[in-house]
Amino acid sequence: MSKEVIPFDELYLDAVDPDGLISSFITGHLMIEFMLIKLVEIDSSKLSICENKITHCRLINLASGLDLIDDKQTEVLLGINVIRNKFAENIAYRPTIEEVKHLFILAKNSFKDLNYGLIKGIAELEGKSSIYECKPYIYSNLFTQIAYDLHEVYQEFSGDIIQAKKDKDTDSESED
């Protein structure tokens, strides 16, 4: 089984991310990972020593196992991770409308939609045959809605992102 060889100019043009899809997924993936690490740290400080040594998939499953996220949320986050991994394996990969719409619908049924970004995303995907037809902002809406919910859980555990950043900056300065 051989892979199709993509000419360099086509690969480069895909790599510059003209539709903003890759950058939205990578940034969103990192945002989710950051929040999951913060949740694990605040819930189980003993586990925080290993959070930088596990894969994103295992981090999701760890958060699920600690009951920080529910099964539906776990399914959404694992679905996002699958698409992110496909980008990592093939920079020219683009998900289908159906794949993206499925993620939005799962997210809408699993996370709060505080500013209707998920509903707007689903509406934007309706009637489209290609992700290239969609407005690029919809992808970041997916991650923003998820991050809102994860941040809310973090705050329920008395987490403070601003204080956590200050603490990290202070630790970094003392190491120098």
C-alpha positions in Angstrom: 0.0 0.0 0.0 1.7 3.2 -1.1 0.8 6.7 -0.3 0.1 9.2 -3.1 3.0 11.6 -3.5 1.8 15.2 -3.4 3.8 17.7 -5.4 5.7 20.2 -3.2 3.9 23.3 -4.5 0.5 21.8 -3.6 1.8 20.7 -0.3 3.2 24.1 0.4 0.0 25.8 -0.6 -2.0 23.6 1.7 0.6 24.2 4.5 -0.1 27.9 4.5 -3.6 27.2 5.7 -5.6 29.5 3.5 -8.9 28.5 5.0 -7.7 28.8 8.7 -8.9 25.2 9.4 -5.5 23.8 10.5 -4.7 26.8 12.7 -8.1 26.7 14.3 -7.8 23.0 15.1 -4.3 23.2 16.4 -5.0 26.2 18.5 -8.3 24.8 19.7 -6.6 21.4 20.5 -3.9 23.2 22.5 -6.6 25.2 24.4 -8.4 22.0 25.3 -5.2 20.4 26.4 -4.3 23.4 28.6 -7.7 23.2 30.3 -7.6 19.5 30.8 -4.1 19.7 32.3 -5.4 22.5 34.7 -8.4 20.3 35.6 -6.2 17.3 36.4 -3.7 19.5 38.4 -6.4 21.0 40.6 -8.3 17.8 41.0 -5.4 15.4 41.6 -2.2 17.3 42.4 -0.3 13.9 42.6 -1.1 13.3 39.0 0.1 16.7 37.8 3.7 15.3 37.6 2.7 13.0 34.7 0.4 15.3 32.7 3.2 16.5 30.4 4.3 12.9 29.7 1.0 11.5 28.4 -0.6 11.8 25.0 -3.6 14.0 24.4 -5.9 11.0 24.1 -4.7 9.6 27.4 -5.2 13.0 29.0 -8.8 13.1 27.8 -9.3 9.6 29.2 -7.7 10.6 32.5 -10.0 13.6 32.8 -12.9 11.3 32.1 -11.7 8.7 34.6 -11.5 11.4 37.2 -15.1 12.4 36.4 -14.0 15.9 35.3 -15.7 15.4 32.0 -18.6 13.1 31.1 -18.8 10.4 28.5 -20.4 12.7 25.8 -17.8 15.3 26.3 -15.1 12.7 26.2 -16.5 11.5 22.8 -16.3 15.1 21.4 -12.7 15.6 22.6 -11.6 12.3 21.2 -13.2 13.2 17.9 -11.4 16.5 17.8 -8.1 14.6 18.6 -8.7 12.2 15.7 -9.0 15.1 13.2 -5.9 16.9 14.8 -3.9 13.7 14.3 -5.0 13.4 10.7 -3.6 16.9 10.1 -0.3 15.8 11.8 -0.1 12.8 9.6 -1.1 14.6 6.4 -0.9 18.4 6.3 -3.1 18.4 3.1 -5.9 16.5 4.9 -9.3 18.3 5.1 -12.2 16.8 6.9 -15.5 16.4 5.2 -18.5 18.6 5.9 -20.1 15.5 7.5 -17.1 15.0 9.9 -17.1 18.7 11.0 -20.9 18.8 11.3 -20.9 15.6 13.4 -18.4 17.2 15.8 -20.5 20.4 16.1 -23.7 18.3 16.8 -21.9 16.2 19.4 -20.5 19.3 21.0 -23.9 21.0 21.0 -25.4 18.0 22.8 -22.4 17.8 25.3 -21.4 21.3 26.1 -23.2 24.6 26.9 -23.5 26.9 23.9 -23.2 30.2 25.8 -23.0 32.5 22.8 -24.6 30.1 20.3 -21.4 29.4 18.4 -22.2 25.8 18.0 -25.7 26.5 16.7 -24.2 29.1 14.3 -21.6 26.6 13.2 -24.2 24.0 12.5 -26.2 26.5 10.5 -23.1 27.6 8.6 -22.4 23.9 7.6 -26.0 23.4 6.4 -26.2 23.0 2.6 -22.4 23.2 2.1 -20.6 20.5 0.1 -17.1 21.5 1.1 -15.5 23.0 4.2 -13.9 25.6 1.8 -17.4 27.1 1.4 -17.7 27.8 5.2 -16.8 31.0 7.0 -13.5 30.3 8.8 -14.7 31.6 12.2 -17.0 28.7 12.8 -14.1 26.3 13.7 -12.8 28.5 16.5 -16.4 28.7 17.8 -16.3 25.0 18.4 -13.3 25.2 20.6 -14.4 28.4 22.4 -17.6 26.8 23.5 -15.8 23.7 24.8 -13.2 25.9 26.6 -15.9 27.9 28.3 -17.3 24.7 29.8 -13.9 23.3 30.8 -13.0 26.6 32.4 -16.3 26.6 34.3 -15.4 23.2 35.8 -11.9 24.5 36.6 -13.5 27.4 38.5 -15.8 25.1 40.4 -12.7 23.5 41.8 -11.5 27.0 42.8 -9.1 27.2 39.9 -7.9 30.6 38.7 -6.2 30.8 35.3 -4.8 34.2 36.0 -3.2 33.1 39.3 -2.0 29.9 37.7 -0.2 31.9 34.9 1.3 34.3 37.5 2.6 31.3 39.5 4.0 29.7 36.4 5.7 33.0 35.4 7.2 33.3 38.9 8.5 29.7 38.8 10.1 30.3 35.4 11.8 33.5 36.6 13.2 31.7 39.6 14.7 29.0 37.4 16.6 31.5 35.3 
